[in-house]
Amino acid sequence: MSTPILYGVPFSQPVRAVMWLFIMHKSPFELVLINPGSKGDNGSRNPGYLAKCPGGTIPCLEEPDTGFTLGEAHAILTYLSRTNGWTDVYPDDERARAKIDAYLHYHHRNVREASLGLVAPKIRKDLDIPESFQESAKRNLTNALKTLESSYLAENKFLMGDEVSLADIAAYVEIGQLRPEFTNVYDFSDFPNVRRWLNDMAKVPGHDEVHVVLAEMGDISEQAPEMETMKNANITALKTLKETLAGF
């Protein structure tokens, strides 16, 4: 079986989720850079890419030996877990899987707002995201964190219990990027359970390797990062990924 290809960029939260899953399981893959929103040769709106991923989003998974392609990070996470037998993060038990699936469905218009309302406006000025949308997204994220704080994490170490699951991976790549150690654009002081969970997730194998791009970019709470900073962060992230995969 040939090495699977993952299309995307390290700055993308959903791409980082899939990268993390691969690295956690020491499973080789090839990352092919795709520029989100571009119609260029390596762009997500290029006809060649759209033939693989009709929605024009990242990430996209491709299995070269069969030609099979799959878009949408959560679909990719569950597919990889099922086909590779990664029951540590996606158990065989159908009820346990259903609980994880339920979180993944919930995630899109709640926790996902971490990117849309707090991070994207800082680093993608070209998107011209309205202030009203940013405020709405921040409210939605805060409400989601209240749910995680009082329900998911009230008695559990991780979202689904004592072990890391796909739900945690999907949630952390969004929420974790807001930490003081990274972009520093959200105050978690009202959420002690979430803060504890963030620290526990930072100890999960593959965390540091996947989040190099954020560590390199640094604090953006007061000022948007310069293009050169983002470029260098991406270069360092790709170098780290290459070194990590070489060890598998």
N, C-alpha and C positions, 0 to 999 in steps of 0.2 A: 504493500500500500504506500502510495506516494505521500510526501509531507503536505498537510493541508495548508492552504494559503488564507491569510487573514488580511483583508483590505481595510485600511483606515490610517489613523494617525494617533500617536501617543497622547495628544492633548484631549482626545475624545473620551468622555467618561464611559460610554458603552463599549468602546474599543478596549479600554483598560480593563473592563470587567472580563472580557473574553481572554485577553492576554493573561490576566491573573489566574483564571481557571486552568489554562494550559500550563503555566509555570508551576502552579501548586502541584500538578500531577506530573511534572517533569516530562511533558509531552511536547515534542518538537513541532514547530510551525514556522511558516515564513510570513513576515509582515511586508506587505506591499503598500507603499504610501499612496493614499488617495486624497486629493484636495477637496474638501467639502464645498459644494455649491459651484465648483468650476466646471466649465464645458471643455476645458483643455484635455490633452491626451491622458493626463492622470487625474482627471476630475470626476466627481461623483455624478455630474450631469452629462458626461460624455456618453454617446450612444453605446460604445463598447462596454462601459461599466453598467449602464442601464439594462443591457441585455442580461447581465448577471444578477443585478439587484434593481428591479423595476421602480422601487420607491426612491432610488437615488440617495439612500442614506448609508452611513457607516455605523458599524462594521458590516462586512459581508464575508461569508465563509465560502471557500471553494475547495472541492476535492478533485484535484487534477486527473486522477485516474478514471473517474466516472463522469466528470463534468458537472456533478451536482453542486449547486450553489444555494446559499440561504442567507437572507438578510434578517435584520432585527436581532439585537443582542440577546434578548431573553429567549427567543426561539433557538438561537445558536447555543446558548448556555445549556438549555434543557436537552437539545439534540446531542451535543457532545457528551453530556453526562449519561444519557441513556445508551448511546452507541459504544461508549468506552467503559461502561460499567462503573462510573464514578459515583457509587452510592454513598460515599462519605458526605457529599454535598447535595445529593438528590436521591434520597433513599428509595428502595424498592417498594416500600409500603405505599399504596395508592393514596391513603388518607394523608400521609406525611407529605407526599408530592403535591396533593391538592392544596395543602396549606401554603406551601412554597409558591405554587402557581397563583394562588389568590393574592399573595403579596406582590408578585411580579406584575399582575394586572393593576393593582392599586397604585403601584409606584409611578406610573406614567404621568398622571396629572396631580401628583402630590410631591413626593420626594424629588422627582425629576425637575421640579421648579428651582432647585438649588442652582442648576446650570442656567436655566432660562432667565431667571430673575436677578441672580447675584453675580455670576461669573461671566457669562457671555457679554453683557453690556460693557464690562471692563476691558475685555480683550478683543471684542469684535465690534468696534465702533461703526463699521460699515453696515451692520445690521440695523442701526438706528432704532433700537428697541424703545418704545415710548415709556416715559416715566410711570404712567398709570399702570402699564403692564408689569413693570418691574416691582411696583408696590404690591400688586395683586399676587404676583408670584411669591414674593417674600411672605405675605400672609398665609398663602397656601402651604409653603414650606414649614412655617412656624406651627401651623395646625397639624401638619403631618408629624413633626417632631414631638408634639404633645401626645399624639397617638402612640408613637414608638415609646415615649417615656413612661406613659401610664398603662400601657397594655403589653406590647411586644416585649419590652425590656424590664418590666416591673419585677418579674420573678425569674427571668431567663438571662443567662450569660450572653447568648446570642439571640437573634430574632425568633428562631424556632426551637430553642432549647439550649442544651449544653454544648452543642457542636456547631461549627460554621456550616452554613448552607448557601445555596445560590442566592437566596434572599439577602443574606448579609453582603455578599459580593456586590450585587446590584445596588444595594442601598449605600454601601460605603463609598463607592467611586463617586457618588454624587455628594453625600454629606461630608465625607472625609476631606474633600478638596477645599472645604471652607475653613478648616482648622487653622489656628495660629501658625502651625508649622508649615503651612502651604500658603493659600491665598489670603487667609486672615480676613474674611469678609462677613463673618457671622459670629455673634456672641452666644456661646452655648452655656453660659453661667446658670440659666434657669433649668437646665436639663442634666442633672447629675448622672442619671442612668445612661443617657446617650453619651456623655463624656466618658464614662467608664467603658462603654461598648467601643467607642472610637479607639481608646487605648488598647483594648483587647484585640481589635481588628488589626492594629498596627503591628502586632506580633505574629500575625498569620504569615506563613511562608510565602514569599513572592511579593509581599507588600512594598518593600523598599525598592525592588527592581522595577515594579510597575509604576511607581509614583515618582521616579527620578525627575520626570519632566516638570512636575509641580514644585519639587524641592529646588530645582534649578531656576524656575521662574520666580519663586519667592512671593513675598507680601505684595498684594496689589490693592490693599484697602484704601490707600491714599492716592495712588497714582497708577494709571494703566501702564502695563509693561511695554517697553520699547520693542520694536520689531526685531532688533538685533538680539535682545534678551530672549525672546521667544524662539528665534532661530537657533541660538546656541543651546537652549534647553532641549529642543527637539533633537539636535545632533548628539548631545550627551545621552539622551534617553535611548536613541537608536544604538549607540555604542554599547551601552549597558545591556540592552536586550540581546545584541549579538554575542556578547561575552557570556551572558546567562544561558542562551540556547546552546552555545558551544560546549557547555558543561553537561548536557543531557546525553 
